Amino acid sequence: MLVTPKTVPGGLGEGSNFVNGLVTNIFDDQIGLPFLDNQVDNFQTSTSNGNSNYHAGYVSIRKQLSRGLLFQANYTYSKSFDTIGFTQENVFITPSDNFNPHRDYGPSQFDRRHTLNLFYVYDLPFGKGHYLGGSNSILDKIIGGWTFSGQFIAASGIPLDVINGTSCEEFGSGDQSGVCSALIPLSGAPGSTSAHYNPDGSVTIFGQPPATVAGQFRGLLFADQRTGHGFVRSFPRWNMDAAISKSVPITERVKLGFGLQAINVFNHMEFNDAGSSSSILDVSSGSFGKVSTQYTSPRFLNLNIRVDF
């Protein structure tokens, strides 16, 4: 159905909004109008007409144990797309356009394009029976039997939706579920995030003031085939854990073992994403683009001693 300015109820002044395709303005202005039926607050319908696609490429390199070294590295490049962004069984998520759910088709909320993980175990070449073995039994017990191991993980960011929480009526869907449609990025809008330390001590995810960034996004128009979902990506992640251990033979049947484990061995600081738990950045919020909590735990050391018999 083609709607023209002259079909809009008189006195509403919505003609220019229809001409310009200002969807949000149209539905915002009509909330609470006397001719609307206020007997029904909302109406929910659950369907199973969503669709999703996942594509991935996987590469793995493995070295079998030889000369005391074992390692494996795995890399995955993937893309996950769907029509909601959240898990498809989430029935309380309102689409932007109930008549065209495909407007919301884009990267899944959990879409990470790049993922790398590596683990290794290395029996250090010292002591009896090794490349750098000694001839003194006491010295062999001190320098021999050491094993170094660790794991490294890295991943790219996930989508963050830039929304306007005070104006969330795209195509009449409303803000029933607390999830608004992602705003459309304008030229120059930032698509990636990183920690920026400001003179006042605050930390933001963009290199520009939050008000400037907010002005680089706009609401949806009738002509927009897709929302802005997936344009902004959260922080990339990486971390490394490591451990060193040693086993000392006391008798043929008894061994003394001890080790040191380091979680987040480099004490690498990472912030939580600036958005809420549903990966949302609200331009109407006073905390838009700001971060204040830590994602990773500080370095943690664990010393253990054991007796094997």
N, C-alpha and C positions, 0 to 999 in steps of 0.2 A: 504494500500500500504506500503510495506516495503522499506525503504530508506536506502541504504548502502553508505559507504564513496565514492565508485567509481562513484556514480551517481551525486555527488555534482559537480557544475560547476567548471572547471579547474581553478587553481590558487587561489581559495578562502581559502584554508587551513582549511576547516571545518571538515575534516575527524575525528579528535580527538573529536571535539564537538559532532558529531553524535554518535561516539562510547560511549562517556561518558554521553550522554543524556543531554548535557548542552543547554537546549532549548533557554534560553534568549540570550546566546552568539551567537547562530546561526542566529537568526532574527536581533539582533543588528548589526551584521557584514554585513548584506545584505541590510541595509537601504541605499538608494542612489546609488546602483550599476547601471551601464549604461544599462545593459540588462533588467532591470526591467522597466515596462511600467509606466513612470512618468506622463502620460496624466491624470491619475485618482489618486487623492490624497487619497480618502477613499471611502468606499462603506458601507452604513448602511442598515441593514435589521432588521425589527421588527417582532418578532414572539410571540406566546403565548404558548410556550412549557415549561415554567417554572413550578416547582411544589414546594409545601410547606407543612409542617406538624406542627401541634401545639398540644401538650399534656400538661395537667395541672391537679393538684390535689389541692383542695380548702378546707380549714378548717376554720370555724367561731365559735367563742364562744361569747355568748351574755348574759348579766345579766339584766333582767328587773328591773325597778326602785323599789327599796325596801331599807328601812332605809336610804334613801337619796342618794343612789349610783346607777348609771347606767353606764355600759361600754360594749364595743364590741371590739373584736380583730379578725382580719382576716389575714390568712396566705395562700400564694399561692406558690406552687412549680411547675414550668412550664419549658417546652422546646419548642423552636420555631426553625425550620430548613427550609431552602429554598435553591434554586440553584443560587441565586445572592447575598443574604445578605441584600440588600436594599429592599424597597417595590417593589412588582412585577410589578407595573404599570410604573416603572421608565425605559423608553425605551432608555435612553442615557447611560446605564451601559453596558460596554463591558464584555462578559464572558472571562475567561482565555483561553478556548478552544472552538471555535465555532463548532467543530465537536463532542465535548463531553461536553455539558453543565454541566453534573453531576460532573465534577471535582470541581466545585464551591459549591457543596452541603455541607452545614454546618450551624452553628448557624446563625440565623437572626441577623441583625445589632442591633435590639432592644431586643434581647434575654436576659432577666433577670431571672435567675433560682429561686431566692428567693425574695419574697416581703412580708413585714409585715406592717400592719397599725393597730393602736389602738386609740380609742377615749373614753373619760369618762366624766361624770358630777357627782360631789359630793356636795350635800347640807350639809355643815358642821353642826355638831350636837350641835349648841349653840343657846341659846335664847328660847323664849316662844314656847312651843309645841315640843321641842326637848329633847333629852336624857340629855343634859347638860343645861337645861333651868334655868333661874333665876326667882326670885320672884319680882324683881324690874323692873318696866316698862321702866325706863330710861336705865338701864343696858341691858335689853333685846334688846332695839333698837340699842345699840352699838355692842353687841356681836352676835346678831342674824341676820339671813337673808343672810349669806355669802355662796357663791357657788364657787367651784373650778372646773375648767374644763381644758381639754387639749387634744392634739393629738400627736401621735408619729408615724413616718414612718421610715422604713429601707428597703434597697434593695441591692442585690448583683450587681456586675459590669456587663457591657455589653462588647461585643467583640471589641478589638482594632487590626487592621491589621498592621503588620510590613511589609513595602514595601521598594523597592529601586526605587525612582522616576526618577533616571537618566538611569535606565535600566529596561524597562517595556514592553518587547515584548514577553511575555509568549505565546508560541504556535502560534505566529504570530498575536495575537489579537491587539497588540499595545496599546497605551495610549490615544485612541480617546476621552474617557470620563473623563480623569483625575483620573481614578481609576485603580490601578495596583493590580495584584494578591498578596495575602499574602505570604510572604516568609515561608519556612519550618523551624521549630525550630530544633536545634541540641540538643544533650544531655547537660543538665545543663541550657538551656535557661529559663528565668523567665516567668512564666505563670500568675502571679498576680502582682499588682502594689500597691504602697503605697508612701506616701510623705517622701522623704529623704532630709534632710537639710545639705548642703555642706558647708565647711569652707569659700568658696568665697561668700556665701550668696545665691547661686542659689538653686533651689529645683528641684529634679528629681524624676521620678516615679520608678526607679530601684535602687537596693542597690549596683550596680556596675557602673563604668564609662560608658557613652553612647557608646564609641568606643568598649569596651569589649562586651557589650550586642549586638551591631550590628554584631559582629563576631560570634555570637551564632545562626545566622539564615543564610540560604542559599537559592539560587534561585531554581525554579522548574526544575525537571527532567522529561523525558518522562515516567519514571517508577512510578512517583508519581500519585496515584489515586485521591488524594485530595490536595488542597492548604493548607496553614497554617492558614486559617481563623478560628477564634474562640479560638486559643490557648491562646492568651494574653487577660486578662480581665481588664477593667478599675476600677477606685476606687469604692468600695462599698459606699453607701450613707445612712445617717441617719440624722434625725432632729426632734426637738420637739418644739411645740408651747403650750402656756398655758395662762390661764386667770383667774382672780379672780374678782367677782362682788358681789354687795350687793344691796338689795332693802329695803328701810326704809319707812314704812307707815306713812304718815303725817295725813291724814284723811281717812275715809272709801273709798273715791274715788280717792285720790291723793297719789302717791308714789314717792319718790325720789330715783333714782337709779344711781349708779356709778360703774365703773369697770376699771381694769388695764389689758391690753392685752400685751403679750410678744411674738413676733415672733422670733424664734430661741432663746429660753429662756436660753439655756446654752452657747450662743455665740460660737457655734461649728463651727470651721473653716474647710471648704472643698475647695479643688482646683478644677478648671476645668480639664478635662482630657487633657493629653499632646497632643493628636492628633487633627486633624482639625475637622470641623463640621461633616465630614463623617467618623470619628473614624479611622483615618489613622496615623500611626507612620512611618515617612520617614527616613530611616537610612542615606540618602544622605543629609539631612537637618542639618544645624548647631544647630537647636533647638530640635534635636531628644531626646526624653525622658524628656524634660524640661517643667516645668509648671510655670506660673507667674500670672494667673488671678484667682479670687475667684469664686466659684460655688454658694455658699450660700450667702445670705445677712447678714451683721452683725446684732446683736440683735437690735430689734426695739421695742420700748415701745409706747403704745397708751393709753392715759387716757381719759375716757369719762364720762360725767355727763348728766343725762336725767331726765325729769319729766314726769311721767305717770299719766294720768287723764282720 
